Amino acid sequence: MDSIRHNLPFVARGLLGLIFVLSGLGKLGTWDMNVQYIEAKGLFLAPVFLAGAVVVEVLGGLSVIAGYRARWGAAALAGFCIVAAFLFHAFWAQPAGQMQMLEMASFLKNLSIAGGLLMVVVLGPGARSFDARATV
């Protein structure tokens, strides 16, 4: 049981952070499409917001994966997820049907990931992390 308690947070952080690193880097390859998507949602300064999203996703994701200042990285990503859920997955504004269901799934996914990240904020990154080494 101690081995699981020691190693599982490392695996969980990897799973939580991976989606953000890949998503952030992916946005770089589809920059123009993402700018148009943000503008279609009615937000101004889309390139600035997109650049911020890439930075938060990549640096926050790497922070969580490595367990380096993981509480800060997890907090930033949790906030990002919650804001993104409300700005980009407003299922309540969709007509009933498949699109509403897809947006609701994306909304709930973002909130669920935020919940996992908030666990990192509260409990810390675990033993196998740079943060744990710094306190030894």
URSULUR-V791578 format. One record per pair of residues at least 6 apart in sequence whose C-alpha atoms are under 7 Angstrom apart, sorted by the first residue. I is the first residue (numbers start at 1). J is the second residue. D is the distance in Angstrom with one decimal. If there is no record, write none. Layout:
I,J,D ; I,J,D
//
This chain:
6,126,7.0 ; 6,127,5.9 ; 7,128,6.8 ; 9,125,6.4 ; 9,126,5.5 ; 10,126,6.9 ; 10,128,6.0 ; 13,64,5.7 ; 13,65,5.0 ; 14,65,4.7 ; 17,61,4.1 ; 17,62,6.4 ; 17,64,5.6 ; 17,65,5.3 ; 18,61,6.4 ; 20,57,4.8 ; 20,58,6.1 ; 20,61,5.2 ; 21,57,5.8 ; 21,58,4.4 ; 21,61,5.3 ; 21,62,6.7 ; 24,54,4.5 ; 24,57,5.2 ; 24,58,5.4 ; 25,54,6.9 ; 25,58,6.9 ; 27,34,6.8 ; 27,54,6.9 ; 35,46,5.4 ; 35,47,5.9 ; 35,50,6.8 ; 38,46,5.7 ; 39,46,6.0 ; 56,76,7.0 ; 56,77,6.8 ; 57,77,6.8 ; 60,73,4.3 ; 60,74,6.6 ; 60,76,6.7 ; 60,77,6.1 ; 61,73,7.0 ; 63,69,6.2 ; 63,70,5.3 ; 63,73,5.4 ; 64,70,4.7 ; 64,73,5.9 ; 64,74,6.1 ; 66,129,6.1 ; 66,130,6.6 ; 67,125,5.5 ; 67,129,4.4 ; 67,130,5.3 ; 67,131,5.8 ; 68,129,6.6 ; 68,130,5.0 ; 68,131,5.3 ; 69,131,6.2 ; 70,125,6.1 ; 71,120,6.1 ; 71,121,4.4 ; 71,124,6.1 ; 74,117,5.1 ; 74,118,6.7 ; 74,120,6.4 ; 74,121,6.0 ; 75,117,6.8 ; 75,118,6.5 ; 75,121,6.2 ; 78,114,4.2 ; 78,117,5.7 ; 78,118,6.5 ; 81,110,5.2 ; 81,111,6.6 ; 81,114,5.9 ; 82,110,6.5 ; 82,111,6.1 ; 82,114,6.7 ; 85,107,4.8 ; 85,110,5.8 ; 89,103,5.0 ; 89,104,6.8 ; 89,106,6.4 ; 89,107,5.3 ; 90,103,6.7 ; 91,100,5.0 ; 91,103,4.9 ; 91,104,5.1 ; 94,100,5.2 ; 126,132,6.8
//
